[in-house]
Amino acid sequence: MKISKKQKLENRKKILTALVDLVIEKDLKSATMREIARTAGLGDATIYNYFPTKDAIVYAYYEDRFDEATEALRSIPDFHTYTFQEQLQTFFETKLDLLLPDREFLAKTFKTAFFTLSQDYARVRPSRDRFMAVIREIFEAAIEAGEIEDQVFLELSVQFFWEYYVGIILYWLKDDTDQFEATTVLIDKSMDLASAAIRAGIGNKIFDMGIFLFKNHLLSRMDLVKERVDTLHGIKRKFMDKTDGR
């Protein structure tokens, strides 16, 4: 029987909710596809119309949370008026707020999902790409507004924030302070430092210094290198001439 798109989305959501509940109750390894399907109120075979494996459900959960965070940012009427740092910090705080209800689930799945073997990188990539797209937009908006300079190492900066995000989640999962105060302080201080470095154009200055050193030191020594190479070639020719004369 054909079902509507709305019903498919509802079934998908039920599967994700069932996985979260079962993992919190037991653990990821113990939860089976049959149990997930029955907890979601679906037939044992029906679940495979949505997800081929249990791992696929886990990654779908994280992908959905990134989509929700993006939508949450877009729903903030004056988000475009926020400073570069305020936008970054709001994104991270929004992510944690969305993940908070399922913190026990993350404690049992996050490392498995994001510290995966290289052959499973394709599973992580959709979540990573969603995250990096938001960070890239924040950078580009700040550059267009003149708040920060064009970034020579834009993609490396975006990649840095992905690694930073993974680190923050791991720290947050271990944080036992009241209202996760330690995580809040860590984000505040690290965001201050990172934003100040980006606004100061540290990456660009390092690049400029590298170009300066290359031009004024390495290239200036090329003549010396060439002279020594020519000397070696001359010695080689003399040696060959003596050998041929014997």
TIKELUM-151102 format. One record per residue (C-alpha): residue in three letters; x, z, y. Coordinates in nm, 2 decimals. Layout:
<pt><torvo>ALA</torvo><xx>X</xx><zz>Z</zz><yy>Y</yy></pt>
...
This chain:
<pt><torvo>MET</torvo><xx>0.00</xx><zz>0.00</zz><yy>0.00</yy></pt>
<pt><torvo>LYS</torvo><xx>0.13</xx><zz>-0.10</zz><yy>0.34</yy></pt>
<pt><torvo>ILE</torvo><xx>0.17</xx><zz>0.18</zz><yy>0.59</yy></pt>
<pt><torvo>SER</torvo><xx>0.20</xx><zz>0.17</zz><yy>0.96</yy></pt>
<pt><torvo>LYS</torvo><xx>0.52</xx><zz>0.20</zz><yy>1.17</yy></pt>
<pt><torvo>LYS</torvo><xx>0.39</xx><zz>0.53</zz><yy>1.30</yy></pt>
<pt><torvo>GLN</torvo><xx>0.35</xx><zz>0.66</zz><yy>0.95</yy></pt>
<pt><torvo>LYS</torvo><xx>0.69</xx><zz>0.54</zz><yy>0.85</yy></pt>
<pt><torvo>LEU</torvo><xx>0.84</xx><zz>0.73</zz><yy>1.14</yy></pt>
<pt><torvo>GLU</torvo><xx>0.65</xx><zz>1.04</zz><yy>1.05</yy></pt>
<pt><torvo>ASN</torvo><xx>0.76</xx><zz>1.02</zz><yy>0.69</yy></pt>
<pt><torvo>ARG</torvo><xx>1.12</xx><zz>0.98</zz><yy>0.80</yy></pt>
<pt><torvo>LYS</torvo><xx>1.09</xx><zz>1.29</zz><yy>1.02</yy></pt>
<pt><torvo>LYS</torvo><xx>0.94</xx><zz>1.48</zz><yy>0.73</yy></pt>
<pt><torvo>ILE</torvo><xx>1.24</xx><zz>1.39</zz><yy>0.51</yy></pt>
<pt><torvo>LEU</torvo><xx>1.49</xx><zz>1.50</zz><yy>0.77</yy></pt>
<pt><torvo>THR</torvo><xx>1.30</xx><zz>1.83</zz><yy>0.82</yy></pt>
<pt><torvo>ALA</torvo><xx>1.28</xx><zz>1.88</zz><yy>0.44</yy></pt>
<pt><torvo>LEU</torvo><xx>1.66</xx><zz>1.83</zz><yy>0.41</yy></pt>
<pt><torvo>VAL</torvo><xx>1.73</xx><zz>2.08</zz><yy>0.69</yy></pt>
<pt><torvo>ASP</torvo><xx>1.50</xx><zz>2.34</zz><yy>0.53</yy></pt>
<pt><torvo>LEU</torvo><xx>1.64</xx><zz>2.30</zz><yy>0.18</yy></pt>
<pt><torvo>VAL</torvo><xx>2.01</xx><zz>2.31</zz><yy>0.30</yy></pt>
<pt><torvo>ILE</torvo><xx>1.94</xx><zz>2.63</zz><yy>0.50</yy></pt>
<pt><torvo>GLU</torvo><xx>1.76</xx><zz>2.78</zz><yy>0.19</yy></pt>
<pt><torvo>LYS</torvo><xx>2.02</xx><zz>2.67</zz><yy>-0.06</yy></pt>
<pt><torvo>ASP</torvo><xx>2.31</xx><zz>2.44</zz><yy>0.03</yy></pt>
<pt><torvo>LEU</torvo><xx>2.37</xx><zz>2.07</zz><yy>0.06</yy></pt>
<pt><torvo>LYS</torvo><xx>2.52</xx><zz>2.03</zz><yy>-0.29</yy></pt>
<pt><torvo>SER</torvo><xx>2.22</xx><zz>2.20</zz><yy>-0.46</yy></pt>
<pt><torvo>ALA</torvo><xx>1.95</xx><zz>2.01</zz><yy>-0.27</yy></pt>
<pt><torvo>THR</torvo><xx>1.84</xx><zz>1.70</zz><yy>-0.47</yy></pt>
<pt><torvo>MET</torvo><xx>1.66</xx><zz>1.39</zz><yy>-0.36</yy></pt>
<pt><torvo>ARG</torvo><xx>1.36</xx><zz>1.48</zz><yy>-0.57</yy></pt>
<pt><torvo>GLU</torvo><xx>1.34</xx><zz>1.83</zz><yy>-0.41</yy></pt>
<pt><torvo>ILE</torvo><xx>1.37</xx><zz>1.67</zz><yy>-0.06</yy></pt>
<pt><torvo>ALA</torvo><xx>1.10</xx><zz>1.42</zz><yy>-0.14</yy></pt>
<pt><torvo>ARG</torvo><xx>0.86</xx><zz>1.68</zz><yy>-0.27</yy></pt>
<pt><torvo>THR</torvo><xx>0.93</xx><zz>1.92</zz><yy>0.02</yy></pt>
<pt><torvo>ALA</torvo><xx>0.84</xx><zz>1.63</zz><yy>0.25</yy></pt>
<pt><torvo>GLY</torvo><xx>0.52</xx><zz>1.56</zz><yy>0.06</yy></pt>
<pt><torvo>LEU</torvo><xx>0.64</xx><zz>1.23</zz><yy>-0.07</yy></pt>
<pt><torvo>GLY</torvo><xx>0.67</xx><zz>1.07</zz><yy>-0.41</yy></pt>
<pt><torvo>ASP</torvo><xx>1.00</xx><zz>1.10</zz><yy>-0.59</yy></pt>
<pt><torvo>ALA</torvo><xx>1.06</xx><zz>0.72</zz><yy>-0.56</yy></pt>
<pt><torvo>THR</torvo><xx>0.92</xx><zz>0.69</zz><yy>-0.21</yy></pt>
<pt><torvo>ILE</torvo><xx>1.22</xx><zz>0.86</zz><yy>-0.05</yy></pt>
<pt><torvo>TYR</torvo><xx>1.44</xx><zz>0.58</zz><yy>-0.15</yy></pt>
<pt><torvo>ASN</torvo><xx>1.24</xx><zz>0.34</zz><yy>0.07</yy></pt>
<pt><torvo>TYR</torvo><xx>1.39</xx><zz>0.54</zz><yy>0.36</yy></pt>
<pt><torvo>PHE</torvo><xx>1.73</xx><zz>0.66</zz><yy>0.25</yy></pt>
<pt><torvo>PRO</torvo><xx>1.95</xx><zz>0.55</zz><yy>-0.04</yy></pt>
<pt><torvo>THR</torvo><xx>2.13</xx><zz>0.88</zz><yy>-0.08</yy></pt>
<pt><torvo>LYS</torvo><xx>2.13</xx><zz>1.24</zz><yy>0.03</yy></pt>
<pt><torvo>ASP</torvo><xx>2.44</xx><zz>1.18</zz><yy>0.25</yy></pt>
<pt><torvo>ALA</torvo><xx>2.25</xx><zz>0.91</zz><yy>0.43</yy></pt>
<pt><torvo>ILE</torvo><xx>1.98</xx><zz>1.16</zz><yy>0.53</yy></pt>
<pt><torvo>VAL</torvo><xx>2.25</xx><zz>1.40</zz><yy>0.67</yy></pt>
<pt><torvo>TYR</torvo><xx>2.40</xx><zz>1.13</zz><yy>0.89</yy></pt>
<pt><torvo>ALA</torvo><xx>2.05</xx><zz>1.01</zz><yy>1.00</yy></pt>
<pt><torvo>TYR</torvo><xx>1.99</xx><zz>1.37</zz><yy>1.11</yy></pt>
<pt><torvo>TYR</torvo><xx>2.30</xx><zz>1.37</zz><yy>1.34</yy></pt>
<pt><torvo>GLU</torvo><xx>2.22</xx><zz>1.02</zz><yy>1.47</yy></pt>
<pt><torvo>ASP</torvo><xx>1.87</xx><zz>1.13</zz><yy>1.57</yy></pt>
<pt><torvo>ARG</torvo><xx>2.00</xx><zz>1.43</zz><yy>1.75</yy></pt>
<pt><torvo>PHE</torvo><xx>2.23</xx><zz>1.21</zz><yy>1.96</yy></pt>
<pt><torvo>ASP</torvo><xx>1.93</xx><zz>0.98</zz><yy>2.04</yy></pt>
<pt><torvo>GLU</torvo><xx>1.73</xx><zz>1.29</zz><yy>2.14</yy></pt>
<pt><torvo>ALA</torvo><xx>2.01</xx><zz>1.41</zz><yy>2.37</yy></pt>
<pt><torvo>THR</torvo><xx>2.03</xx><zz>1.07</zz><yy>2.54</yy></pt>
<pt><torvo>GLU</torvo><xx>1.65</xx><zz>1.07</zz><yy>2.59</yy></pt>
<pt><torvo>ALA</torvo><xx>1.67</xx><zz>1.42</zz><yy>2.73</yy></pt>
<pt><torvo>LEU</torvo><xx>1.93</xx><zz>1.31</zz><yy>2.99</yy></pt>
<pt><torvo>ARG</torvo><xx>1.72</xx><zz>1.01</zz><yy>3.09</yy></pt>
<pt><torvo>SER</torvo><xx>1.42</xx><zz>1.24</zz><yy>3.14</yy></pt>
<pt><torvo>ILE</torvo><xx>1.60</xx><zz>1.44</zz><yy>3.41</yy></pt>
<pt><torvo>PRO</torvo><xx>1.46</xx><zz>1.28</zz><yy>3.73</yy></pt>
<pt><torvo>ASP</torvo><xx>1.77</xx><zz>1.34</zz><yy>3.95</yy></pt>
<pt><torvo>PHE</torvo><xx>2.04</xx><zz>1.32</zz><yy>3.68</yy></pt>
<pt><torvo>HIS</torvo><xx>2.19</xx><zz>1.02</zz><yy>3.87</yy></pt>
<pt><torvo>THR</torvo><xx>2.26</xx><zz>1.26</zz><yy>4.16</yy></pt>
<pt><torvo>TYR</torvo><xx>2.47</xx><zz>1.50</zz><yy>3.95</yy></pt>
<pt><torvo>THR</torvo><xx>2.84</xx><zz>1.50</zz><yy>3.99</yy></pt>
<pt><torvo>PHE</torvo><xx>3.07</xx><zz>1.36</zz><yy>3.72</yy></pt>
<pt><torvo>GLN</torvo><xx>3.14</xx><zz>1.71</zz><yy>3.59</yy></pt>
<pt><torvo>GLU</torvo><xx>2.77</xx><zz>1.81</zz><yy>3.61</yy></pt>
<pt><torvo>GLN</torvo><xx>2.67</xx><zz>1.51</zz><yy>3.41</yy></pt>
<pt><torvo>LEU</torvo><xx>2.93</xx><zz>1.58</zz><yy>3.14</yy></pt>
<pt><torvo>GLN</torvo><xx>2.84</xx><zz>1.94</zz><yy>3.12</yy></pt>
<pt><torvo>THR</torvo><xx>2.47</xx><zz>1.88</zz><yy>3.11</yy></pt>
<pt><torvo>PHE</torvo><xx>2.52</xx><zz>1.64</zz><yy>2.82</yy></pt>
<pt><torvo>PHE</torvo><xx>2.71</xx><zz>1.89</zz><yy>2.62</yy></pt>
<pt><torvo>GLU</torvo><xx>2.47</xx><zz>2.18</zz><yy>2.70</yy></pt>
<pt><torvo>THR</torvo><xx>2.18</xx><zz>1.95</zz><yy>2.61</yy></pt>
<pt><torvo>LYS</torvo><xx>2.34</xx><zz>1.87</zz><yy>2.27</yy></pt>
<pt><torvo>LEU</torvo><xx>2.39</xx><zz>2.24</zz><yy>2.19</yy></pt>
<pt><torvo>ASP</torvo><xx>2.03</xx><zz>2.32</zz><yy>2.29</yy></pt>
<pt><torvo>LEU</torvo><xx>1.90</xx><zz>2.06</zz><yy>2.06</yy></pt>
<pt><torvo>LEU</torvo><xx>2.12</xx><zz>2.17</zz><yy>1.77</yy></pt>
<pt><torvo>LEU</torvo><xx>2.05</xx><zz>2.54</zz><yy>1.81</yy></pt>
<pt><torvo>PRO</torvo><xx>1.73</xx><zz>2.56</zz><yy>1.60</yy></pt>
<pt><torvo>ASP</torvo><xx>1.93</xx><zz>2.40</zz><yy>1.31</yy></pt>
<pt><torvo>ARG</torvo><xx>2.25</xx><zz>2.59</zz><yy>1.36</yy></pt>
<pt><torvo>GLU</torvo><xx>2.25</xx><zz>2.72</zz><yy>1.00</yy></pt>
<pt><torvo>PHE</torvo><xx>2.22</xx><zz>2.36</zz><yy>0.88</yy></pt>
<pt><torvo>LEU</torvo><xx>2.51</xx><zz>2.25</zz><yy>1.09</yy></pt>
<pt><torvo>ALA</torvo><xx>2.72</xx><zz>2.54</zz><yy>0.95</yy></pt>
<pt><torvo>LYS</torvo><xx>2.67</xx><zz>2.39</zz><yy>0.60</yy></pt>
<pt><torvo>THR</torvo><xx>2.70</xx><zz>2.02</zz><yy>0.68</yy></pt>
<pt><torvo>PHE</torvo><xx>2.90</xx><zz>1.95</zz><yy>1.00</yy></pt>
<pt><torvo>LYS</torvo><xx>3.25</xx><zz>1.97</zz><yy>0.85</yy></pt>
<pt><torvo>THR</torvo><xx>3.14</xx><zz>1.76</zz><yy>0.55</yy></pt>
<pt><torvo>ALA</torvo><xx>2.99</xx><zz>1.50</zz><yy>0.77</yy></pt>
<pt><torvo>PHE</torvo><xx>3.26</xx><zz>1.46</zz><yy>1.04</yy></pt>
<pt><torvo>PHE</torvo><xx>3.58</xx><zz>1.55</zz><yy>0.86</yy></pt>
<pt><torvo>THR</torvo><xx>3.51</xx><zz>1.28</zz><yy>0.60</yy></pt>
<pt><torvo>LEU</torvo><xx>3.75</xx><zz>1.05</zz><yy>0.40</yy></pt>
<pt><torvo>SER</torvo><xx>3.86</xx><zz>0.73</zz><yy>0.58</yy></pt>
<pt><torvo>GLN</torvo><xx>3.65</xx><zz>0.52</zz><yy>0.34</yy></pt>
<pt><torvo>ASP</torvo><xx>3.34</xx><zz>0.70</zz><yy>0.46</yy></pt>
<pt><torvo>TYR</torvo><xx>3.42</xx><zz>0.63</zz><yy>0.83</yy></pt>
<pt><torvo>ALA</torvo><xx>3.13</xx><zz>0.38</zz><yy>0.86</yy></pt>
<pt><torvo>ARG</torvo><xx>2.89</xx><zz>0.67</zz><yy>0.80</yy></pt>
<pt><torvo>VAL</torvo><xx>3.03</xx><zz>0.86</zz><yy>1.10</yy></pt>
<pt><torvo>ARG</torvo><xx>3.06</xx><zz>0.56</zz><yy>1.33</yy></pt>
<pt><torvo>PRO</torvo><xx>2.69</xx><zz>0.54</zz><yy>1.44</yy></pt>
<pt><torvo>SER</torvo><xx>2.69</xx><zz>0.90</zz><yy>1.56</yy></pt>
<pt><torvo>ARG</torvo><xx>3.03</xx><zz>0.85</zz><yy>1.72</yy></pt>
<pt><torvo>ASP</torvo><xx>2.92</xx><zz>0.53</zz><yy>1.89</yy></pt>
<pt><torvo>ARG</torvo><xx>2.60</xx><zz>0.69</zz><yy>2.03</yy></pt>
<pt><torvo>PHE</torvo><xx>2.80</xx><zz>0.98</zz><yy>2.17</yy></pt>
<pt><torvo>MET</torvo><xx>3.07</xx><zz>0.76</zz><yy>2.32</yy></pt>
<pt><torvo>ALA</torvo><xx>2.81</xx><zz>0.52</zz><yy>2.48</yy></pt>
<pt><torvo>VAL</torvo><xx>2.67</xx><zz>0.82</zz><yy>2.68</yy></pt>
<pt><torvo>ILE</torvo><xx>3.02</xx><zz>0.94</zz><yy>2.79</yy></pt>
<pt><torvo>ARG</torvo><xx>3.12</xx><zz>0.58</zz><yy>2.88</yy></pt>
<pt><torvo>GLU</torvo><xx>2.81</xx><zz>0.55</zz><yy>3.10</yy></pt>
<pt><torvo>ILE</torvo><xx>2.89</xx><zz>0.87</zz><yy>3.28</yy></pt>
<pt><torvo>PHE</torvo><xx>3.24</xx><zz>0.75</zz><yy>3.35</yy></pt>
<pt><torvo>GLU</torvo><xx>3.12</xx><zz>0.41</zz><yy>3.47</yy></pt>
<pt><torvo>ALA</torvo><xx>2.86</xx><zz>0.57</zz><yy>3.70</yy></pt>
<pt><torvo>ALA</torvo><xx>3.12</xx><zz>0.80</zz><yy>3.85</yy></pt>
<pt><torvo>ILE</torvo><xx>3.36</xx><zz>0.51</zz><yy>3.90</yy></pt>
<pt><torvo>GLU</torvo><xx>3.09</xx><zz>0.30</zz><yy>4.07</yy></pt>
<pt><torvo>ALA</torvo><xx>3.00</xx><zz>0.59</zz><yy>4.30</yy></pt>
<pt><torvo>GLY</torvo><xx>3.36</xx><zz>0.63</zz><yy>4.40</yy></pt>
<pt><torvo>GLU</torvo><xx>3.38</xx><zz>0.98</zz><yy>4.26</yy></pt>
<pt><torvo>ILE</torvo><xx>3.67</xx><zz>0.89</zz><yy>4.03</yy></pt>
<pt><torvo>GLU</torvo><xx>3.92</xx><zz>0.60</zz><yy>4.02</yy></pt>
<pt><torvo>ASP</torvo><xx>3.90</xx><zz>0.31</zz><yy>3.77</yy></pt>
<pt><torvo>GLN</torvo><xx>4.04</xx><zz>0.45</zz><yy>3.45</yy></pt>
<pt><torvo>VAL</torvo><xx>4.34</xx><zz>0.27</zz><yy>3.30</yy></pt>
<pt><torvo>PHE</torvo><xx>4.28</xx><zz>0.46</zz><yy>2.98</yy></pt>
<pt><torvo>LEU</torvo><xx>3.90</xx><zz>0.46</zz><yy>2.99</yy></pt>
<pt><torvo>GLU</torvo><xx>3.85</xx><zz>0.42</zz><yy>2.62</yy></pt>
<pt><torvo>LEU</torvo><xx>4.11</xx><zz>0.69</zz><yy>2.54</yy></pt>
<pt><torvo>SER</torvo><xx>3.93</xx><zz>0.92</zz><yy>2.78</yy></pt>
<pt><torvo>VAL</torvo><xx>3.60</xx><zz>0.85</zz><yy>2.61</yy></pt>
<pt><torvo>GLN</torvo><xx>3.77</xx><zz>0.91</zz><yy>2.27</yy></pt>
<pt><torvo>PHE</torvo><xx>3.91</xx><zz>1.24</zz><yy>2.39</yy></pt>
<pt><torvo>PHE</torvo><xx>3.56</xx><zz>1.37</zz><yy>2.47</yy></pt>
<pt><torvo>TRP</torvo><xx>3.45</xx><zz>1.28</zz><yy>2.12</yy></pt>
<pt><torvo>GLU</torvo><xx>3.73</xx><zz>1.49</zz><yy>1.97</yy></pt>
<pt><torvo>TYR</torvo><xx>3.65</xx><zz>1.76</zz><yy>2.23</yy></pt>
<pt><torvo>TYR</torvo><xx>3.28</xx><zz>1.75</zz><yy>2.12</yy></pt>
<pt><torvo>VAL</torvo><xx>3.37</xx><zz>1.80</zz><yy>1.75</yy></pt>
<pt><torvo>GLY</torvo><xx>3.60</xx><zz>2.09</zz><yy>1.85</yy></pt>
<pt><torvo>ILE</torvo><xx>3.33</xx><zz>2.25</zz><yy>2.06</yy></pt>
<pt><torvo>ILE</torvo><xx>3.07</xx><zz>2.23</zz><yy>1.78</yy></pt>
<pt><torvo>LEU</torvo><xx>3.32</xx><zz>2.39</zz><yy>1.54</yy></pt>
<pt><torvo>TYR</torvo><xx>3.39</xx><zz>2.67</zz><yy>1.79</yy></pt>
<pt><torvo>TRP</torvo><xx>3.02</xx><zz>2.72</zz><yy>1.85</yy></pt>
<pt><torvo>LEU</torvo><xx>2.95</xx><zz>2.76</zz><yy>1.48</yy></pt>
<pt><torvo>LYS</torvo><xx>3.20</xx><zz>3.04</zz><yy>1.46</yy></pt>
<pt><torvo>ASP</torvo><xx>3.09</xx><zz>3.21</zz><yy>1.79</yy></pt>
<pt><torvo>ASP</torvo><xx>2.93</xx><zz>3.54</zz><yy>1.73</yy></pt>
<pt><torvo>THR</torvo><xx>2.91</xx><zz>3.66</zz><yy>2.09</yy></pt>
<pt><torvo>ASP</torvo><xx>2.58</xx><zz>3.73</zz><yy>2.26</yy></pt>
<pt><torvo>GLN</torvo><xx>2.40</xx><zz>3.41</zz><yy>2.35</yy></pt>
<pt><torvo>PHE</torvo><xx>2.72</xx><zz>3.23</zz><yy>2.25</yy></pt>
<pt><torvo>GLU</torvo><xx>2.88</xx><zz>3.34</zz><yy>2.58</yy></pt>
<pt><torvo>ALA</torvo><xx>3.23</xx><zz>3.26</zz><yy>2.45</yy></pt>
<pt><torvo>THR</torvo><xx>3.13</xx><zz>2.89</zz><yy>2.39</yy></pt>
<pt><torvo>THR</torvo><xx>2.97</xx><zz>2.87</zz><yy>2.74</yy></pt>
<pt><torvo>VAL</torvo><xx>3.29</xx><zz>3.01</zz><yy>2.90</yy></pt>
<pt><torvo>LEU</torvo><xx>3.50</xx><zz>2.77</zz><yy>2.70</yy></pt>
<pt><torvo>ILE</torvo><xx>3.30</xx><zz>2.47</zz><yy>2.81</yy></pt>
<pt><torvo>ASP</torvo><xx>3.30</xx><zz>2.58</zz><yy>3.17</yy></pt>
<pt><torvo>LYS</torvo><xx>3.67</xx><zz>2.63</zz><yy>3.19</yy></pt>
<pt><torvo>SER</torvo><xx>3.77</xx><zz>2.32</zz><yy>2.98</yy></pt>
<pt><torvo>MET</torvo><xx>3.53</xx><zz>2.10</zz><yy>3.17</yy></pt>
<pt><torvo>ASP</torvo><xx>3.68</xx><zz>2.23</zz><yy>3.50</yy></pt>
<pt><torvo>LEU</torvo><xx>4.03</xx><zz>2.14</zz><yy>3.38</yy></pt>
<pt><torvo>ALA</torvo><xx>3.94</xx><zz>1.80</zz><yy>3.23</yy></pt>
<pt><torvo>SER</torvo><xx>3.73</xx><zz>1.69</zz><yy>3.53</yy></pt>
<pt><torvo>ALA</torvo><xx>4.00</xx><zz>1.80</zz><yy>3.78</yy></pt>
<pt><torvo>ALA</torvo><xx>4.26</xx><zz>1.60</zz><yy>3.58</yy></pt>
<pt><torvo>ILE</torvo><xx>4.03</xx><zz>1.29</zz><yy>3.58</yy></pt>
<pt><torvo>ARG</torvo><xx>3.94</xx><zz>1.31</zz><yy>3.95</yy></pt>
<pt><torvo>ALA</torvo><xx>4.31</xx><zz>1.35</zz><yy>4.03</yy></pt>
<pt><torvo>GLY</torvo><xx>4.38</xx><zz>1.03</zz><yy>3.84</yy></pt>
<pt><torvo>ILE</torvo><xx>4.64</xx><zz>1.20</zz><yy>3.61</yy></pt>
<pt><torvo>GLY</torvo><xx>4.61</xx><zz>0.93</zz><yy>3.35</yy></pt>
<pt><torvo>ASN</torvo><xx>4.65</xx><zz>0.65</zz><yy>3.61</yy></pt>
<pt><torvo>LYS</torvo><xx>4.95</xx><zz>0.83</zz><yy>3.76</yy></pt>
<pt><torvo>ILE</torvo><xx>5.12</xx><zz>0.86</zz><yy>3.42</yy></pt>
<pt><torvo>PHE</torvo><xx>5.06</xx><zz>0.49</zz><yy>3.36</yy></pt>
<pt><torvo>ASP</torvo><xx>5.21</xx><zz>0.41</zz><yy>3.71</yy></pt>
<pt><torvo>MET</torvo><xx>5.51</xx><zz>0.62</zz><yy>3.63</yy></pt>
<pt><torvo>GLY</torvo><xx>5.56</xx><zz>0.45</zz><yy>3.30</yy></pt>
<pt><torvo>ILE</torvo><xx>5.55</xx><zz>0.11</zz><yy>3.47</yy></pt>
<pt><torvo>PHE</torvo><xx>5.80</xx><zz>0.23</zz><yy>3.74</yy></pt>
<pt><torvo>LEU</torvo><xx>6.04</xx><zz>0.35</zz><yy>3.47</yy></pt>
<pt><torvo>PHE</torvo><xx>6.01</xx><zz>0.03</zz><yy>3.28</yy></pt>
<pt><torvo>LYS</torvo><xx>6.07</xx><zz>-0.19</zz><yy>3.58</yy></pt>
<pt><torvo>ASN</torvo><xx>6.35</xx><zz>0.02</zz><yy>3.74</yy></pt>
<pt><torvo>HIS</torvo><xx>6.54</xx><zz>0.14</zz><yy>3.44</yy></pt>
<pt><torvo>LEU</torvo><xx>6.47</xx><zz>-0.06</zz><yy>3.13</yy></pt>
<pt><torvo>LEU</torvo><xx>6.46</xx><zz>-0.40</zz><yy>3.29</yy></pt>
<pt><torvo>SER</torvo><xx>6.76</xx><zz>-0.32</zz><yy>3.51</yy></pt>
<pt><torvo>ARG</torvo><xx>6.96</xx><zz>-0.25</zz><yy>3.20</yy></pt>
<pt><torvo>MET</torvo><xx>6.86</xx><zz>-0.58</zz><yy>3.04</yy></pt>
<pt><torvo>ASP</torvo><xx>7.17</xx><zz>-0.75</zz><yy>3.19</yy></pt>
<pt><torvo>LEU</torvo><xx>7.39</xx><zz>-0.49</zz><yy>3.04</yy></pt>
<pt><torvo>VAL</torvo><xx>7.23</xx><zz>-0.53</zz><yy>2.70</yy></pt>
<pt><torvo>LYS</torvo><xx>7.26</xx><zz>-0.91</zz><yy>2.73</yy></pt>
<pt><torvo>GLU</torvo><xx>7.63</xx><zz>-0.88</zz><yy>2.83</yy></pt>
<pt><torvo>ARG</torvo><xx>7.70</xx><zz>-0.66</zz><yy>2.52</yy></pt>
<pt><torvo>VAL</torvo><xx>7.51</xx><zz>-0.90</zz><yy>2.30</yy></pt>
<pt><torvo>ASP</torvo><xx>7.72</xx><zz>-1.19</zz><yy>2.44</yy></pt>
<pt><torvo>THR</torvo><xx>8.04</xx><zz>-0.99</zz><yy>2.38</yy></pt>
<pt><torvo>LEU</torvo><xx>7.94</xx><zz>-0.93</zz><yy>2.01</yy></pt>
<pt><torvo>HIS</torvo><xx>7.86</xx><zz>-1.30</zz><yy>1.97</yy></pt>
<pt><torvo>GLY</torvo><xx>8.20</xx><zz>-1.39</zz><yy>2.12</yy></pt>
<pt><torvo>ILE</torvo><xx>8.38</xx><zz>-1.15</zz><yy>1.87</yy></pt>
<pt><torvo>LYS</torvo><xx>8.18</xx><zz>-1.31</zz><yy>1.59</yy></pt>
<pt><torvo>ARG</torvo><xx>8.28</xx><zz>-1.66</zz><yy>1.69</yy></pt>
<pt><torvo>LYS</torvo><xx>8.65</xx><zz>-1.57</zz><yy>1.71</yy></pt>
<pt><torvo>PHE</torvo><xx>8.63</xx><zz>-1.41</zz><yy>1.37</yy></pt>
<pt><torvo>MET</torvo><xx>8.46</xx><zz>-1.72</zz><yy>1.23</yy></pt>
<pt><torvo>ASP</torvo><xx>8.72</xx><zz>-1.95</zz><yy>1.39</yy></pt>
<pt><torvo>LYS</torvo><xx>9.01</xx><zz>-1.75</zz><yy>1.23</yy></pt>
<pt><torvo>THR</torvo><xx>8.83</xx><zz>-1.76</zz><yy>0.90</yy></pt>
<pt><torvo>ASP</torvo><xx>8.78</xx><zz>-2.14</zz><yy>0.92</yy></pt>
<pt><torvo>GLY</torvo><xx>9.15</xx><zz>-2.19</zz><yy>1.02</yy></pt>
<pt><torvo>ARG</torvo><xx>9.28</xx><zz>-2.03</zz><yy>0.69</yy></pt>
